[in-house]
């Protein structure tokens, strides 16, 4: 009988498949090649860190394959495979050394014997100790560094892989900092994503773009995409089981949350675009202790932002979708509380971030997608006001645009609703804009309101918002696009806009352009910069034929102006002029219209809490609108003294002393 000879072990078969399917990570692989070439490398400890599902373990597998080809022992330890004690580590290390090293004799099951064995090998040849999921041994971290690593031979390399960067003595000690190399593992960029999907049989360009938008290049989601039912039709969902796919990633990331009580905090934090300790405390109506907050922000999927902290966009969206499906009432109630939180902050202490957050949490998917790109946290972008000293950069920018005129086309994607919004500006439109707008236009209107968008010092965009006053009014009445409205003003309207230069009656939102029309982060940054105009206390005017921008204007409450349409853009359909009147005390009523549907629930809660009479309810509604006592009296047709007495009773019921305290009390309750 003929015997079959198997030359390969199962491990070798698995390694062959892993090697053939490994993708990307050129920098990390090249670094590892350099590391193993040196007998006594500069870095004794290498730490790979990144979120769950980012591919740290697969990178270690690739390192092991490379090491085996060089005949270098690669001892791959995983903290999930042993008890988090010194004895547990020692037993596990002993078994792994016995498996991977040909020692020829039985070694004692002691830490000293294990270290001696490693060092004996290290004196003769290179050896690597790799520890995966390193964040799991927080309680052994100091011991591992100061007892285990310190006793290793200099030729032994230690590779750690965890979700968070190393802190404490790893960074504070000059010695450990010098011999430790930290490498952050990030998602694939678009080119890597494109190549990965092509390699895995997904060649449809539309599907690749959709998958890129959905996954943000996350390797785990990309892998799931290659085994999911990817739909090629333009208007179909990327994944038929989108919720399940995101849940897989969420479960992977939430594995690091050991305290179940923190899940409640994480759910609220995921609903917020950004958060801090005070925000969470007020929305949940409970004090979040500093230690608890520090524990929350220590997770690998939570990062520092300019406004506080934010959850990684993928897990944030996944938690939102899951919560909305699992407990819709809680999702709805938390969303209302968040909206009222920002509404109350605006009417008591207005700020740009609060007005932006208010609109974000109203939940309109177009506004969320276009104004709130996750890359907005890019600290390298900033606005620089145009002045005489940098005007040459304005001229250079328009020269660049003229030499690179093209169609502007880009997509904005909302992962929560799995919807794509397309922005289109034709070549003809961009050519006309270049004829209408340029350095001369900016000089004519004055520098106020115009800014350059820069990234790391380089001009990448421009924003022109013309302040309306006695100096700019004649030019606005004669220039294309604005003349349709400003040349036909009534006597009263002209008088309203005719204010001194040092004052502003409003703004004409005229122009935003970018070197790269597909740079959604830059576009979102400039659009976000328009939010302060809401606090200008004047009238905002705009005119555009671009459908996506028209839709956004309507969503922010702009109205079309009768008789102010024009054909300056040579469109078949006349371009309307849009107006939003925020002059005088109109800000609060303006905001109130967006939450009109939420007021009933809020008043029911307050009525029950404070035993309010119908008259007191009417007064509180107007109080929330920030109306003064005299105006409340006029609207309710009662005496001013009656309002004051009613307010005293209301404040007494709420156990507060004034309006400011009452508004905070409302926020705490609802």
Secondary structure, 3 states (H helix, E strand, C coil): CCCCCCCCCHHHHHHHHHHHHCCCCHHHHHHHHHHHHCCCCCCCEEEEECCCCCCHHHHHHHHHHHHHHCCCEEEEEEHHHCCCCHHHHHHHHHHHHHHHCCCCCCCCCCHHHHHHHHHHHHHHCCEEEEEECHHHHHHHHHHHHHHHHHHCCCCEEEEEEECCCCCCHHHHCHHHHHHEEEEECCCCCHHHHHHHHHHCCCCCHHHHHHHHHHHCCCHHHHHHHHHCCECCCCCCCCECCHHHHHHHHHHHHHCCCCCCHHHHHHHHHHHCCCECHHHHHHHHCCCCCHHHHHHHHCCCCEEEECCEEEECHHHHHHHHHHHHHHCHHHHHHHHHHHHHHHHHHHHHHCCHHHHHHHHHHCCCHHHHHHHCCHHHHCCCEEEEECCHHHHHHHHHHHHHHHHCCCCEEEEEEECCCCEEEEEEECHHHHHHHHHHCCHHHHHHHCCCCEEEEEECCEEEEEEEEEECCCCCHHHHHHCCCCHHHHCCCCHHHHHHHCCCCCCCCEEEEEEEEECCCCCHHHHHHHHHCCHHHHHCCCEEEEECCCHHHHHHHHHCCCEECCCCCECCCCCCCCECEEEEECCCCCHHHHHHHHHHHHHHHHHHHHHHHHCCCHHHHHHHHHHHCCCCHHHHHHHHCCCHHHHHHHHHHHHHHHCCCCHHHHHHHHHHHC
